[in-house]
């Protein structure tokens, strides 16, 4: 499935980044907006999970970074 091809900027790198952002990042941003921020849902989420004893954000962030690094190595090895 080819990426959306956009030519707004003079460099190829900026055009590739804007195509990637529109195709992959924008849908997740819209989904997060409607699931968390629309109609102040974040207030309900904070009340529900206010007394958590575990810190999941650092674990999640490190896992995502390691997965991205691993997938970049695999992609580099296959190409």
WOHU-V819532 format. One line per field, one symbol per residue. phi: phi as a letter, one per 20 degrees, with the letter a starting at -180 (. if undefined). psi: psi as a letter, one per 30 degrees, with the letter a starting at -180 (. if undefined). burial: 1 if it has 16 or more other ideal C-beta (glycine too) atoms within 10 Angstrom, else 0. Layout:
phi=???
psi=???
burial=???
This chain:
phi=.fffdccddfdfffffffffffedefffffffgfedefllffffffffdfdeeedefffffffffffffffffffffed
psi=jllkjkiflfleeeeeeeeeeeeeeeeeeeeeeffefkhhffeeeeeehfhkfkjfeeeeeeeeeeeeeeeeeeeeef.
burial=0000010000000000001000000000000000000000000000000000000000000000000000000000000
